[in-house]
């Protein structure tokens, strides 16, 4: 979508084994639930290095979209 513009702030946890748990949009100016859902599905499939045993890591990450035209 060439006219996407805005910011999607996503929060998720990295659990034992490096798997992602509960990705969610914590803030968005994008106003496009289809794109937001796609971002969440992709993040849910990511793998990270495993955090120290018995811990999890909470990540908040911004995705910025702007037109290059």
N, C-alpha and C positions, 0 to 999 in steps of 0.2 A: 504494500500500500504506500504509494509515493507521498501521500499527504499526512503521514503520521507525524505528530509532534507532541511531545510531552515527556513526563517522567513517571516511571513506575518504580516504587520502592518495595522491594520484596524482602520478606523475613523468613528464615528457615533455620532448622537445627541440623547439625551434623552429628550423627549418632555413632555408636560403636560399629566398627566395620566400615566407616566412611559413608554410610548411606544418609540420604537426605530425608528428614521427617518434617511433615506439616509445612510445606511452603505456602505462603499466603501473601497477598498484596496488602501492605500496610498503608500505602498511600499511592494515589494515582491522579495525574492530570490528563491522562491519555484518553479517557472516556471511550475505551474500546475493549469490551469484555472478551471478545474473541482473541485478541492479541494477548491480553493479560492471562487468559486461560492457557494459551500456547506457551507463554513464558513459564508458567507454573508447572506444566507438564514436562517441559524440558528440564527444569531444575530438579524435579523429582527423580529424574533418571541419572543425575550426575553422581559420580563417585569421588570421594576425597580421601586423603590419608586418615586413618583412624585416630581419633583423639585419645588421650590417655585413658586407660581402663576406668570405667565407672563414671566418665564425664561425657558431656556433650558440649558443642560449641554453637552459640547462637550467632547467625550472620544476618546483617541487614545490608542489602546491596541495591544501589540505584541503577536502573536502566534508562538511558536518555535517548530519546528519538527526536531527530530533526531532519528536515529536508535538505538535501544537498543541491537542490536546483534553485 
